[in-house]
Amino acid sequence: MKTKLALGTAALALLLASVPVMAHHSFAAEFDSNKPIKLTGSVTKIEWMNPHAYFYIDVKDASGKVTNWGLEMGSPNGLMRQGWTRNSMKIGDEVTVEGSAAKDGSNIGNARSVTLSTGTRLFAASSQAPANP
């Protein structure tokens, strides 16, 4: 009985430990480096969590139509090494994002750099290879 309980506990621990790994993906699995994007918009939401931080911006096109974009960055730890803090970007801030669009054509992108409303340009700790400036 103890052996079955120990094996069951070990199996459950392995399963739970693998969940974050399965949720993580490579850049190339979701984004296309041949589809560059440059978006300017107002920040609507910020999710500062592992394995990737996300933020959302409302982008207005030439006709005035507003589209909400989700933008992936690196991990919070990687962002802090690039100079970010939890207060670098706030809801309502106007930002410009450079990066790559999703392969599936959805309004999701991988941010390579973010220019804040202060004019400060921060790199997004992306898994994407850096572009030439």
BAPA-81960 format. One record per atom (N, C-alpha, C): residue number from 1; residue in three letters; atom name; x, y, z. Coordinates in Angstrom, 1 decimal. Layout:
<recs>
REC   lumkol   lumvex   vexdo       xx       yy       zz
REC      NUM      Ala      CA        X        Y        Z
...
</recs>
This chain:
<recs>
REC   lumkol   lumvex   vexdo       xx       yy       zz
REC        1      Met       N      0.8     -1.2      0.0
REC        1      Met      CA      0.0      0.0      0.0
REC        1      Met       C      0.9      1.3      0.0
REC        2      Lys       N      1.9      1.3      0.8
REC        2      Lys      CA      2.8      2.4      0.9
REC        2      Lys       C      3.5      2.6     -0.4
REC        3      Thr       N      3.9      1.6     -1.1
REC        3      Thr      CA      4.6      1.7     -2.4
REC        3      Thr       C      3.7      2.3     -3.4
REC        4      Lys       N      2.4      1.9     -3.5
REC        4      Lys      CA      1.4      2.4     -4.4
REC        4      Lys       C      1.2      3.9     -4.2
REC        5      Leu       N      1.1      4.3     -2.9
REC        5      Leu      CA      0.9      5.7     -2.5
REC        5      Leu       C      2.1      6.5     -2.9
REC        6      Ala       N      3.3      6.0     -2.7
REC        6      Ala      CA      4.6      6.7     -3.0
REC        6      Ala       C      4.7      6.9     -4.5
REC        7      Leu       N      4.3      5.8     -5.3
REC        7      Leu      CA      4.4      5.9     -6.8
REC        7      Leu       C      3.3      6.9     -7.3
REC        8      Gly       N      2.2      6.8     -6.7
REC        8      Gly      CA      1.1      7.8     -7.1
REC        8      Gly       C      1.5      9.2     -6.8
REC        9      Thr       N      2.1      9.4     -5.7
REC        9      Thr      CA      2.5     10.8     -5.3
REC        9      Thr       C      3.6     11.3     -6.2
REC       10      Ala       N      4.6     10.4     -6.5
REC       10      Ala      CA      5.7     10.7     -7.4
REC       10      Ala       C      5.2     11.0     -8.8
REC       11      Ala       N      4.2     10.2     -9.3
REC       11      Ala      CA      3.6     10.5    -10.6
REC       11      Ala       C      2.9     11.8    -10.7
REC       12      Leu       N      2.2     12.1     -9.7
REC       12      Leu      CA      1.4     13.4     -9.6
REC       12      Leu       C      2.4     14.6     -9.6
REC       13      Ala       N      3.5     14.4     -8.8
REC       13      Ala      CA      4.5     15.5     -8.7
REC       13      Ala       C      5.1     15.7    -10.1
REC       14      Leu       N      5.5     14.7    -10.8
REC       14      Leu      CA      6.0     14.8    -12.1
REC       14      Leu       C      5.1     15.5    -13.1
REC       15      Leu       N      3.8     15.1    -13.0
REC       15      Leu      CA      2.8     15.7    -13.9
REC       15      Leu       C      2.7     17.2    -13.6
REC       16      Leu       N      2.6     17.6    -12.3
REC       16      Leu      CA      2.4     19.0    -12.0
REC       16      Leu       C      3.7     19.8    -12.3
REC       17      Ala       N      4.8     19.2    -12.2
REC       17      Ala      CA      6.1     19.9    -12.5
REC       17      Ala       C      6.2     20.2    -14.0
REC       18      Ser       N      5.6     19.4    -14.8
REC       18      Ser      CA      5.7     19.5    -16.2
REC       18      Ser       C      4.7     20.5    -16.8
REC       19      Val       N      3.7     21.0    -16.1
REC       19      Val      CA      2.7     21.9    -16.6
REC       19      Val       C      3.4     23.2    -17.1
REC       20      Pro       N      4.2     23.9    -16.3
REC       20      Pro      CA      4.8     25.1    -16.8
REC       20      Pro       C      5.6     24.9    -18.1
REC       21      Val       N      6.3     23.8    -18.2
REC       21      Val      CA      7.1     23.5    -19.3
REC       21      Val       C      6.3     23.3    -20.6
REC       22      Met       N      5.1     22.7    -20.4
REC       22      Met      CA      4.3     22.5    -21.6
REC       22      Met       C      3.6     23.8    -22.0
REC       23      Ala       N      3.4     24.7    -21.1
REC       23      Ala      CA      2.8     26.0    -21.4
REC       23      Ala       C      3.8     26.9    -22.2
REC       24      His       N      5.1     26.7    -22.0
REC       24      His      CA      6.1     27.5    -22.7
REC       24      His       C      6.2     27.1    -24.1
REC       25      His       N      6.5     28.1    -25.0
REC       25      His      CA      6.7     27.8    -26.4
REC       25      His       C      7.9     28.6    -27.0
REC       26      Ser       N      8.3     28.1    -28.1
REC       26      Ser      CA      9.4     28.9    -28.7
REC       26      Ser       C      8.9     30.0    -29.5
REC       27      Phe       N      9.7     31.0    -29.8
REC       27      Phe      CA      9.3     32.1    -30.7
REC       27      Phe       C      8.7     31.6    -32.0
REC       28      Ala       N      9.5     30.7    -32.7
REC       28      Ala      CA      9.1     30.3    -34.0
REC       28      Ala       C      7.8     29.5    -34.1
REC       29      Ala       N      7.4     29.0    -32.9
REC       29      Ala      CA      6.1     28.2    -32.9
REC       29      Ala       C      4.9     29.1    -33.1
REC       30      Glu       N      5.0     30.3    -32.7
REC       30      Glu      CA      3.8     31.2    -32.7
REC       30      Glu       C      4.0     32.5    -33.5
REC       31      Phe       N      5.2     33.0    -33.6
REC       31      Phe      CA      5.5     34.3    -34.3
REC       31      Phe       C      6.3     34.1    -35.6
REC       32      Asp       N      6.2     35.1    -36.5
REC       32      Asp      CA      6.9     35.1    -37.7
REC       32      Asp       C      7.8     36.3    -37.8
REC       33      Ser       N      9.1     36.0    -37.8
REC       33      Ser      CA     10.1     37.1    -37.8
REC       33      Ser       C     10.0     37.9    -39.1
REC       34      Asn       N      9.4     37.3    -40.1
REC       34      Asn      CA      9.3     38.0    -41.4
REC       34      Asn       C      8.0     38.8    -41.5
REC       35      Lys       N      7.3     39.0    -40.4
REC       35      Lys      CA      6.1     39.8    -40.3
REC       35      Lys       C      6.3     40.9    -39.2
REC       36      Pro       N      7.2     41.9    -39.5
REC       36      Pro      CA      7.5     42.9    -38.5
REC       36      Pro       C      6.2     43.8    -38.3
REC       37      Ile       N      6.1     44.2    -37.0
REC       37      Ile      CA      5.0     45.1    -36.7
REC       37      Ile       C      5.6     46.3    -35.9
REC       38      Lys       N      5.0     47.4    -36.1
REC       38      Lys      CA      5.3     48.6    -35.3
REC       38      Lys       C      3.9     49.2    -35.0
REC       39      Leu       N      3.6     49.2    -33.7
REC       39      Leu      CA      2.3     49.6    -33.2
REC       39      Leu       C      2.4     50.7    -32.2
REC       40      Thr       N      1.5     51.7    -32.3
REC       40      Thr      CA      1.4     52.7    -31.2
REC       40      Thr       C      0.0     52.7    -30.7
REC       41      Gly       N     -0.1     52.6    -29.3
REC       41      Gly      CA     -1.4     52.6    -28.7
REC       41      Gly       C     -1.3     52.8    -27.2
REC       42      Ser       N     -2.5     52.8    -26.7
REC       42      Ser      CA     -2.7     53.1    -25.2
REC       42      Ser       C     -2.8     51.7    -24.5
REC       43      Val       N     -2.0     51.6    -23.4
REC       43      Val      CA     -1.9     50.4    -22.6
REC       43      Val       C     -3.3     50.2    -21.9
REC       44      Thr       N     -3.8     49.0    -22.1
REC       44      Thr      CA     -5.1     48.6    -21.4
REC       44      Thr       C     -5.0     47.6    -20.3
REC       45      Lys       N     -3.9     46.8    -20.4
REC       45      Lys      CA     -3.8     45.7    -19.4
REC       45      Lys       C     -2.3     45.3    -19.4
REC       46      Ile       N     -1.8     44.9    -18.2
REC       46      Ile      CA     -0.4     44.4    -18.0
REC       46      Ile       C     -0.5     43.2    -17.2
REC       47      Glu       N      0.2     42.1    -17.6
REC       47      Glu      CA      0.3     40.9    -16.9
REC       47      Glu       C      1.7     40.5    -16.7
REC       48      Trp       N      2.2     40.8    -15.5
REC       48      Trp      CA      3.6     40.7    -15.2
REC       48      Trp       C      3.8     39.3    -14.5
REC       49      Met       N      3.9     38.2    -15.3
REC       49      Met      CA      4.0     36.9    -14.7
REC       49      Met       C      4.9     36.0    -15.6
REC       50      Asn       N      5.3     34.8    -15.0
REC       50      Asn      CA      6.1     33.8    -15.8
REC       50      Asn       C      5.2     32.9    -16.6
REC       51      Pro       N      5.6     32.3    -17.7
REC       51      Pro      CA      6.9     32.4    -18.2
REC       51      Pro       C      7.1     33.7    -19.1
REC       52      His       N      6.0     34.4    -19.4
REC       52      His      CA      6.1     35.6    -20.2
REC       52      His       C      5.3     36.7    -19.7
REC       53      Ala       N      5.8     37.9    -19.7
REC       53      Ala      CA      4.9     39.0    -19.4
REC       53      Ala       C      4.1     39.4    -20.6
REC       54      Tyr       N      2.9     39.9    -20.5
REC       54      Tyr      CA      2.1     40.3    -21.6
REC       54      Tyr       C      1.5     41.7    -21.2
REC       55      Phe       N      1.3     42.5    -22.3
REC       55      Phe      CA      0.6     43.7    -22.1
REC       55      Phe       C     -0.3     43.9    -23.4
REC       56      Tyr       N     -1.3     44.7    -23.2
REC       56      Tyr      CA     -2.3     44.9    -24.2
REC       56      Tyr       C     -2.4     46.4    -24.5
REC       57      Ile       N     -2.6     46.7    -25.8
REC       57      Ile      CA     -2.7     48.1    -26.2
REC       57      Ile       C     -3.9     48.2    -27.2
REC       58      Asp       N     -4.6     49.4    -27.1
REC       58      Asp      CA     -5.6     49.7    -28.1
REC       58      Asp       C     -4.9     50.5    -29.2
REC       59      Val       N     -5.0     50.0    -30.4
REC       59      Val      CA     -4.3     50.6    -31.6
REC       59      Val       C     -5.4     51.1    -32.5
REC       60      Lys       N     -5.3     52.4    -32.9
REC       60      Lys      CA     -6.3     53.0    -33.8
REC       60      Lys       C     -5.8     53.1    -35.2
REC       61      Asp       N     -6.5     52.5    -36.1
REC       61      Asp      CA     -6.1     52.6    -37.5
REC       61      Asp       C     -6.5     53.9    -38.2
REC       62      Ala       N     -6.1     54.1    -39.4
REC       62      Ala      CA     -6.4     55.3    -40.2
REC       62      Ala       C     -7.9     55.7    -40.2
REC       63      Ser       N     -8.8     54.7    -40.2
REC       63      Ser      CA    -10.2     55.0    -40.2
REC       63      Ser       C    -10.8     55.3    -38.9
REC       64      Gly       N    -10.0     55.1    -37.8
REC       64      Gly      CA    -10.5     55.4    -36.5
REC       64      Gly       C    -10.9     54.1    -35.7
REC       65      Lys       N    -10.9     53.0    -36.4
REC       65      Lys      CA    -11.2     51.7    -35.8
REC       65      Lys       C    -10.1     51.3    -34.8
REC       66      Val       N    -10.6     50.9    -33.6
REC       66      Val      CA     -9.7     50.5    -32.5
REC       66      Val       C     -9.6     49.0    -32.4
REC       67      Thr       N     -8.4     48.5    -32.4
REC       67      Thr      CA     -8.1     47.1    -32.2
REC       67      Thr       C     -7.2     46.8    -31.0
REC       68      Asn       N     -7.6     45.9    -30.2
REC       68      Asn      CA     -6.8     45.6    -29.0
REC       68      Asn       C     -5.8     44.5    -29.4
REC       69      Trp       N     -4.5     44.8    -29.2
REC       69      Trp      CA     -3.4     43.9    -29.4
REC       69      Trp       C     -2.8     43.3    -28.1
REC       70      Gly       N     -2.5     42.0    -28.1
REC       70      Gly      CA     -1.8     41.4    -27.0
REC       70      Gly       C     -0.3     41.3    -27.4
REC       71      Leu       N      0.6     41.7    -26.5
REC       71      Leu      CA      2.0     41.6    -26.9
REC       71      Leu       C      2.8     40.9    -25.8
REC       72      Glu       N      3.5     39.9    -26.3
REC       72      Glu      CA      4.3     39.1    -25.4
REC       72      Glu       C      5.7     39.6    -25.2
REC       73      Met       N      6.2     39.6    -24.0
REC       73      Met      CA      7.6     39.9    -23.8
REC       73      Met       C      8.3     38.8    -23.1
REC       74      Gly       N      9.5     38.9    -22.6
REC       74      Gly      CA     10.2     37.9    -21.9
REC       74      Gly       C      9.7     37.7    -20.5
REC       75      Ser       N     10.4     37.0    -19.7
REC       75      Ser      CA     10.0     36.7    -18.3
REC       75      Ser       C     10.3     38.0    -17.5
REC       76      Pro       N      9.6     38.1    -16.4
REC       76      Pro      CA      9.8     39.3    -15.5
REC       76      Pro       C     11.3     39.5    -15.1
REC       77      Asn       N     12.0     38.4    -14.9
REC       77      Asn      CA     13.4     38.4    -14.5
REC       77      Asn       C     14.2     39.0    -15.7
REC       78      Gly       N     13.9     38.5    -16.9
REC       78      Gly      CA     14.6     39.0    -18.1
REC       78      Gly       C     14.4     40.5    -18.3
REC       79      Leu       N     13.1     40.9    -18.1
REC       79      Leu      CA     12.8     42.3    -18.2
REC       79      Leu       C     13.5     43.2    -17.2
REC       80      Met       N     13.6     42.7    -16.0
REC       80      Met      CA     14.3     43.5    -15.0
REC       80      Met       C     15.8     43.7    -15.4
REC       81      Arg       N     16.4     42.6    -16.0
REC       81      Arg      CA     17.8     42.7    -16.4
REC       81      Arg       C     17.9     43.7    -17.6
REC       82      Gln       N     16.8     44.0    -18.3
REC       82      Gln      CA     16.8     45.0    -19.4
REC       82      Gln       C     16.4     46.4    -18.9
REC       83      Gly       N     16.2     46.5    -17.6
REC       83      Gly      CA     15.9     47.9    -17.0
REC       83      Gly       C     14.4     48.1    -16.7
REC       84      Trp       N     13.6     47.1    -16.9
REC       84      Trp      CA     12.2     47.3    -16.6
REC       84      Trp       C     11.9     47.2    -15.1
REC       85      Thr       N     10.9     47.8    -14.6
REC       85      Thr      CA     10.3     47.6    -13.3
REC       85      Thr       C      8.8     47.4    -13.5
REC       86      Arg       N      8.1     47.0    -12.4
REC       86      Arg      CA      6.7     46.8    -12.6
REC       86      Arg       C      6.0     48.1    -12.9
REC       87      Asn       N      6.6     49.2    -12.6
REC       87      Asn      CA      6.1     50.6    -12.8
REC       87      Asn       C      6.6     51.3    -14.1
REC       88      Ser       N      7.3     50.6    -14.9
REC       88      Ser      CA      7.8     51.2    -16.1
REC       88      Ser       C      6.7     51.6    -17.1
REC       89      Met       N      5.7     50.8    -17.1
REC       89      Met      CA      4.5     51.0    -18.0
REC       89      Met       C      3.3     50.9    -17.2
REC       90      Lys       N      2.3     51.8    -17.4
REC       90      Lys      CA      1.1     51.9    -16.6
REC       90      Lys       C     -0.1     51.9    -17.6
REC       91      Ile       N     -1.2     51.5    -17.1
REC       91      Ile      CA     -2.5     51.5    -17.8
REC       91      Ile       C     -2.7     53.0    -18.3
REC       92      Gly       N     -3.0     53.1    -19.5
REC       92      Gly      CA     -3.3     54.5    -20.1
REC       92      Gly       C     -2.0     55.1    -20.8
REC       93      Asp       N     -0.8     54.6    -20.5
REC       93      Asp      CA      0.4     55.1    -21.2
REC       93      Asp       C      0.3     54.8    -22.7
REC       94      Glu       N      0.8     55.8    -23.4
REC       94      Glu      CA      0.9     55.6    -24.9
REC       94      Glu       C      2.3     55.0    -25.2
REC       95      Val       N      2.4     53.9    -25.9
REC       95      Val      CA      3.6     53.2    -26.1
REC       95      Val       C      3.7     52.9    -27.6
REC       96      Thr       N      5.0     52.7    -28.1
REC       96      Thr      CA      5.2     52.2    -29.4
REC       96      Thr       C      6.0     50.9    -29.3
REC       97      Val       N      5.5     49.9    -30.0
REC       97      Val      CA      6.0     48.6    -29.9
REC       97      Val       C      6.6     48.1    -31.2
REC       98      Glu       N      7.8     47.6    -31.2
REC       98      Glu      CA      8.3     47.0    -32.5
REC       98      Glu       C      8.5     45.5    -32.2
REC       99      Gly       N      8.2     44.6    -33.1
REC       99      Gly      CA      8.3     43.2    -32.9
REC       99      Gly       C      7.8     42.4    -34.1
REC      100      Ser       N      7.3     41.3    -33.8
REC      100      Ser      CA      6.8     40.4    -34.9
REC      100      Ser       C      5.4     39.9    -34.6
REC      101      Ala       N      4.6     39.8    -35.7
REC      101      Ala      CA      3.2     39.4    -35.7
REC      101      Ala       C      3.1     37.9    -35.5
REC      102      Ala       N      1.9     37.4    -35.0
REC      102      Ala      CA      1.6     36.0    -34.9
REC      102      Ala       C      1.5     35.4    -36.3
REC      103      Lys       N      1.9     34.1    -36.4
REC      103      Lys      CA      1.8     33.4    -37.6
REC      103      Lys       C      0.3     33.3    -38.1
REC      104      Asp       N     -0.6     33.2    -37.1
REC      104      Asp      CA     -2.0     32.9    -37.5
REC      104      Asp       C     -2.8     34.1    -37.8
REC      105      Gly       N     -2.1     35.3    -37.9
REC      105      Gly      CA     -2.8     36.5    -38.3
REC      105      Gly       C     -3.7     37.2    -37.2
REC      106      Ser       N     -3.6     36.7    -36.0
REC      106      Ser      CA     -4.4     37.2    -34.9
REC      106      Ser       C     -3.7     38.5    -34.4
REC      107      Asn       N     -4.4     39.3    -33.6
REC      107      Asn      CA     -3.9     40.5    -33.0
REC      107      Asn       C     -3.0     40.3    -31.8
REC      108      Ile       N     -2.0     39.4    -32.1
REC      108      Ile      CA     -1.0     39.1    -31.0
REC      108      Ile       C      0.4     39.3    -31.6
REC      109      Gly       N      1.3     39.8    -30.8
REC      109      Gly      CA      2.6     40.0    -31.3
REC      109      Gly       C      3.7     39.7    -30.3
REC      110      Asn       N      4.9     39.5    -30.7
REC      110      Asn      CA      6.0     39.4    -29.8
REC      110      Asn       C      6.8     40.7    -29.8
REC      111      Ala       N      6.8     41.4    -28.7
REC      111      Ala      CA      7.5     42.7    -28.6
REC      111      Ala       C      9.0     42.5    -28.6
REC      112      Arg       N      9.7     43.2    -29.4
REC      112      Arg      CA     11.2     43.2    -29.3
REC      112      Arg       C     11.7     44.4    -28.5
REC      113      Ser       N     11.0     45.6    -28.8
REC      113      Ser      CA     11.3     46.8    -28.0
REC      113      Ser       C     10.0     47.6    -27.8
REC      114      Val       N     10.0     48.3    -26.7
REC      114      Val      CA      8.9     49.2    -26.4
REC      114      Val       C      9.4     50.6    -26.1
REC      115      Thr       N      8.9     51.6    -26.8
REC      115      Thr      CA      9.3     53.0    -26.5
REC      115      Thr       C      8.1     53.5    -25.6
REC      116      Leu       N      8.5     53.9    -24.4
REC      116      Leu      CA      7.5     54.4    -23.4
REC      116      Leu       C      7.1     55.8    -23.7
REC      117      Ser       N      6.1     56.3    -23.0
REC      117      Ser      CA      5.6     57.6    -23.2
REC      117      Ser       C      6.7     58.7    -22.9
REC      118      Thr       N      7.6     58.3    -22.0
REC      118      Thr      CA      8.7     59.2    -21.6
REC      118      Thr       C      9.8     59.3    -22.7
REC      119      Gly       N      9.7     58.5    -23.8
REC      119      Gly      CA     10.7     58.4    -24.8
REC      119      Gly       C     11.8     57.4    -24.6
REC      120      Thr       N     11.7     56.8    -23.4
REC      120      Thr      CA     12.7     55.7    -23.1
REC      120      Thr       C     12.4     54.5    -23.9
REC      121      Arg       N     13.4     53.9    -24.5
REC      121      Arg      CA     13.2     52.7    -25.3
REC      121      Arg       C     13.8     51.5    -24.5
REC      122      Leu       N     13.0     50.5    -24.2
REC      122      Leu      CA     13.4     49.3    -23.5
REC      122      Leu       C     13.3     48.1    -24.3
REC      123      Phe       N     14.2     47.2    -24.2
REC      123      Phe      CA     14.1     45.9    -24.9
REC      123      Phe       C     13.3     45.0    -24.1
REC      124      Ala       N     12.5     44.1    -24.8
REC      124      Ala      CA     11.5     43.3    -24.2
REC      124      Ala       C     11.9     42.0    -23.8
REC      125      Ala       N     13.2     41.7    -23.7
REC      125      Ala      CA     13.7     40.4    -23.3
REC      125      Ala       C     13.1     39.3    -24.0
REC      126      Ser       N     12.8     39.5    -25.3
REC      126      Ser      CA     12.1     38.5    -26.2
REC      126      Ser       C     13.1     37.4    -26.5
REC      127      Ser       N     12.5     36.3    -26.9
REC      127      Ser      CA     13.2     35.1    -27.4
REC      127      Ser       C     13.6     35.3    -28.8
REC      128      Gln       N     13.1     36.3    -29.5
REC      128      Gln      CA     13.3     36.6    -30.9
REC      128      Gln       C     14.8     37.1    -31.0
REC      129      Ala       N     15.4     36.7    -32.1
REC      129      Ala      CA     16.8     37.2    -32.3
REC      129      Ala       C     16.7     38.7    -32.6
REC      130      Pro       N     17.6     39.5    -32.0
REC      130      Pro      CA     17.6     40.9    -32.2
REC      130      Pro       C     17.7     41.3    -33.7
REC      131      Ala       N     17.0     42.4    -34.0
REC      131      Ala      CA     17.0     42.9    -35.4
REC      131      Ala       C     18.1     43.9    -35.5
REC      132      Asn       N     18.6     44.2    -36.7
REC      132      Asn      CA     19.6     45.2    -36.9
REC      132      Asn       C     18.9     46.6    -36.7
REC      133      Pro       N     19.6     47.5    -35.9
REC      133      Pro      CA     19.0     48.8    -35.7
REC      133      Pro       C     18.8     49.6    -36.9
</recs>
